Amino acid sequence: MQKFRSLDKNIYYSPKDIRMSNSRIVYWVIFPQGIKKVHRDGCISLYSIMVAHTLKKSKKLFEKYKGSTIERLIECDLGRWCIKITCRPEDVKLSDQQLWDKYAKLPEINL
């Protein structure tokens, strides 16, 4: 039986605890090159993650903006845990640092 561990405490949650605490699946698309968004009031936000609620939407973001990885997460009131990480077939043998360096060289995304 799979157990989920809390980061701040040494508490282990069962799958039943996760289901009972308003759980949902979300997808994080990671962009090492960075995303720059200019708001109407002139503020600039810099970040490197986009969130999608469906696999189809996450794949569209991944292909459109040349993301490095997609992380499938289970998110609930108790915390957030990564279930699966996917990347491009040519990047499977690269380490995390090599993958980050490869995509960080791409131009910044402007929204």
C-alpha positions as protocol buffer text, in pm:
chain_id: "A"
residue {
  index: 1
  type: MET
  ca { x: 0 y: 0 z: 0 }
}
residue {
  index: 2
  type: GLN
  ca { x: 135 y: 337 z: -99 }
}
residue {
  index: 3
  type: LYS
  ca { x: 187 y: 595 z: 175 }
}
residue {
  index: 4
  type: PHE
  ca { x: 233 y: 969 z: 130 }
}
residue {
  index: 5
  type: ARG
  ca { x: 468 y: 1146 z: 371 }
}
residue {
  index: 6
  type: SER
  ca { x: 420 y: 1498 z: 499 }
}
residue {
  index: 7
  type: LEU
  ca { x: 722 y: 1726 z: 451 }
}
residue {
  index: 8
  type: ASP
  ca { x: 696 y: 1936 z: 764 }
}
residue {
  index: 9
  type: LYS
  ca { x: 610 y: 1648 z: 999 }
}
residue {
  index: 10
  type: ASN
  ca { x: 679 y: 1277 z: 1005 }
}
residue {
  index: 11
  type: ILE
  ca { x: 317 y: 1190 z: 935 }
}
residue {
  index: 12
  type: TYR
  ca { x: 220 y: 931 z: 675 }
}
residue {
  index: 13
  type: TYR
  ca { x: -112 y: 956 z: 491 }
}
residue {
  index: 14
  type: SER
  ca { x: -294 y: 662 z: 334 }
}
residue {
  index: 15
  type: PRO
  ca { x: -469 y: 682 z: -6 }
}
residue {
  index: 16
  type: LYS
  ca { x: -801 y: 695 z: 182 }
}
residue {
  index: 17
  type: ASP
  ca { x: -685 y: 1006 z: 372 }
}
residue {
  index: 18
  type: ILE
  ca { x: -590 y: 1169 z: 43 }
}
residue {
  index: 19
  type: ARG
  ca { x: -926 y: 1089 z: -121 }
}
residue {
  index: 20
  type: MET
  ca { x: -1119 y: 1225 z: 175 }
}
residue {
  index: 21
  type: SER
  ca { x: -933 y: 1559 z: 176 }
}
residue {
  index: 22
  type: ASN
  ca { x: -1053 y: 1716 z: -151 }
}
residue {
  index: 23
  type: SER
  ca { x: -789 y: 1568 z: -381 }
}
residue {
  index: 24
  type: ARG
  ca { x: -737 y: 1655 z: -749 }
}
residue {
  index: 25
  type: ILE
  ca { x: -480 y: 1587 z: -1020 }
}
residue {
  index: 26
  type: VAL
  ca { x: -289 y: 1887 z: -1161 }
}
residue {
  index: 27
  type: TYR
  ca { x: -6 y: 1912 z: -1411 }
}
residue {
  index: 28
  type: TRP
  ca { x: 294 y: 2143 z: -1381 }
}
residue {
  index: 29
  type: VAL
  ca { x: 476 y: 2232 z: -1702 }
}
residue {
  index: 30
  type: ILE
  ca { x: 828 y: 2349 z: -1617 }
}
residue {
  index: 31
  type: PHE
  ca { x: 1010 y: 2612 z: -1826 }
}
residue {
  index: 32
  type: PRO
  ca { x: 1375 y: 2667 z: -1723 }
}
residue {
  index: 33
  type: GLN
  ca { x: 1409 y: 2955 z: -1971 }
}
residue {
  index: 34
  type: GLY
  ca { x: 1163 y: 3156 z: -1762 }
}
residue {
  index: 35
  type: ILE
  ca { x: 831 y: 3326 z: -1826 }
}
residue {
  index: 36
  type: LYS
  ca { x: 789 y: 3702 z: -1810 }
}
residue {
  index: 37
  type: LYS
  ca { x: 442 y: 3853 z: -1777 }
}
residue {
  index: 38
  type: VAL
  ca { x: 376 y: 4227 z: -1779 }
}
residue {
  index: 39
  type: HIS
  ca { x: 52 y: 4324 z: -1604 }
}
residue {
  index: 40
  type: ARG
  ca { x: -171 y: 4621 z: -1688 }
}
residue {
  index: 41
  type: ASP
  ca { x: -38 y: 4830 z: -1401 }
}
residue {
  index: 42
  type: GLY
  ca { x: 322 y: 4780 z: -1521 }
}
residue {
  index: 43
  type: CYS
  ca { x: 426 y: 4514 z: -1270 }
}
residue {
  index: 44
  type: ILE
  ca { x: 641 y: 4236 z: -1406 }
}
residue {
  index: 45
  type: SER
  ca { x: 606 y: 3875 z: -1287 }
}
residue {
  index: 46
  type: LEU
  ca { x: 881 y: 3621 z: -1344 }
}
residue {
  index: 47
  type: TYR
  ca { x: 815 y: 3250 z: -1299 }
}
residue {
  index: 48
  type: SER
  ca { x: 904 y: 2912 z: -1449 }
}
residue {
  index: 49
  type: ILE
  ca { x: 593 y: 2695 z: -1400 }
}
residue {
  index: 50
  type: MET
  ca { x: 254 y: 2686 z: -1571 }
}
residue {
  index: 51
  type: VAL
  ca { x: -32 y: 2487 z: -1419 }
}
residue {
  index: 52
  type: ALA
  ca { x: -281 y: 2286 z: -1625 }
}
residue {
  index: 53
  type: HIS
  ca { x: -577 y: 2083 z: -1505 }
}
residue {
  index: 54
  type: THR
  ca { x: -587 y: 1833 z: -1794 }
}
residue {
  index: 55
  type: LEU
  ca { x: -324 y: 1626 z: -1969 }
}
residue {
  index: 56
  type: LYS
  ca { x: -429 y: 1763 z: -2308 }
}
residue {
  index: 57
  type: LYS
  ca { x: -380 y: 2125 z: -2198 }
}
residue {
  index: 58
  type: SER
  ca { x: -44 y: 2046 z: -2037 }
}
residue {
  index: 59
  type: LYS
  ca { x: 82 y: 1883 z: -2358 }
}
residue {
  index: 60
  type: LYS
  ca { x: -27 y: 2188 z: -2559 }
}
residue {
  index: 61
  type: LEU
  ca { x: 166 y: 2422 z: -2327 }
}
residue {
  index: 62
  type: PHE
  ca { x: 464 y: 2183 z: -2332 }
}
residue {
  index: 63
  type: GLU
  ca { x: 484 y: 2183 z: -2712 }
}
residue {
  index: 64
  type: LYS
  ca { x: 393 y: 2550 z: -2771 }
}
residue {
  index: 65
  type: TYR
  ca { x: 648 y: 2704 z: -2534 }
}
residue {
  index: 66
  type: LYS
  ca { x: 915 y: 2427 z: -2545 }
}
residue {
  index: 67
  type: GLY
  ca { x: 890 y: 2311 z: -2184 }
}
residue {
  index: 68
  type: SER
  ca { x: 1144 y: 2077 z: -2031 }
}
residue {
  index: 69
  type: THR
  ca { x: 921 y: 1850 z: -1819 }
}
residue {
  index: 70
  type: ILE
  ca { x: 562 y: 1781 z: -1718 }
}
residue {
  index: 71
  type: GLU
  ca { x: 498 y: 1680 z: -1358 }
}
residue {
  index: 72
  type: ARG
  ca { x: 176 y: 1505 z: -1266 }
}
residue {
  index: 73
  type: LEU
  ca { x: 81 y: 1594 z: -909 }
}
residue {
  index: 74
  type: ILE
  ca { x: -187 y: 1488 z: -667 }
}
residue {
  index: 75
  type: GLU
  ca { x: -294 y: 1794 z: -472 }
}
residue {
  index: 76
  type: CYS
  ca { x: -520 y: 1803 z: -167 }
}
residue {
  index: 77
  type: ASP
  ca { x: -572 y: 1987 z: 160 }
}
residue {
  index: 78
  type: LEU
  ca { x: -299 y: 1779 z: 327 }
}
residue {
  index: 79
  type: GLY
  ca { x: -24 y: 1858 z: 74 }
}
residue {
  index: 80
  type: ARG
  ca { x: 106 y: 1798 z: -277 }
}
residue {
  index: 81
  type: TRP
  ca { x: 292 y: 1491 z: -411 }
}
residue {
  index: 82
  type: CYS
  ca { x: 450 y: 1424 z: -747 }
}
residue {
  index: 83
  type: ILE
  ca { x: 321 y: 1105 z: -910 }
}
residue {
  index: 84
  type: LYS
  ca { x: 495 y: 1106 z: -1247 }
}
residue {
  index: 85
  type: ILE
  ca { x: 750 y: 1313 z: -1439 }
}
residue {
  index: 86
  type: THR
  ca { x: 764 y: 1307 z: -1819 }
}
residue {
  index: 87
  type: CYS
  ca { x: 1003 y: 1471 z: -2063 }
}
residue {
  index: 88
  type: ARG
  ca { x: 1088 y: 1451 z: -2432 }
}
residue {
  index: 89
  type: PRO
  ca { x: 1217 y: 1114 z: -2563 }
}
residue {
  index: 90
  type: GLU
  ca { x: 1557 y: 1261 z: -2654 }
}
residue {
  index: 91
  type: ASP
  ca { x: 1600 y: 1397 z: -2300 }
}
residue {
  index: 92
  type: VAL
  ca { x: 1533 y: 1076 z: -2107 }
}
residue {
  index: 93
  type: LYS
  ca { x: 1901 y: 1002 z: -2033 }
}
residue {
  index: 94
  type: LEU
  ca { x: 1988 y: 1355 z: -1921 }
}
residue {
  index: 95
  type: SER
  ca { x: 2021 y: 1438 z: -1552 }
}
residue {
  index: 96
  type: ASP
  ca { x: 1807 y: 1711 z: -1398 }
}
residue {
  index: 97
  type: GLN
  ca { x: 2093 y: 1964 z: -1407 }
}
residue {
  index: 98
  type: GLN
  ca { x: 2176 y: 1888 z: -1772 }
}
residue {
  index: 99
  type: LEU
  ca { x: 1809 y: 1915 z: -1865 }
}
residue {
  index: 100
  type: TRP
  ca { x: 1775 y: 2250 z: -1687 }
}
residue {
  index: 101
  type: ASP
  ca { x: 2091 y: 2387 z: -1853 }
}
residue {
  index: 102
  type: LYS
  ca { x: 1977 y: 2273 z: -2198 }
}
residue {
  index: 103
  type: TYR
  ca { x: 1642 y: 2454 z: -2181 }
}
residue {
  index: 104
  type: ALA
  ca { x: 1766 y: 2757 z: -1987 }
}
residue {
  index: 105
  type: LYS
  ca { x: 1955 y: 2869 z: -2300 }
}
residue {
  index: 106
  type: LEU
  ca { x: 1628 y: 2920 z: -2491 }
}
residue {
  index: 107
  type: PRO
  ca { x: 1487 y: 3274 z: -2516 }
}
residue {
  index: 108
  type: GLU
  ca { x: 1256 y: 3392 z: -2238 }
}
residue {
  index: 109
  type: ILE
  ca { x: 881 y: 3352 z: -2293 }
}
residue {
  index: 110
  type: ASN
  ca { x: 686 y: 3681 z: -2297 }
}
residue {
  index: 111
  type: LEU
  ca { x: 315 y: 3671 z: -2214 }
}
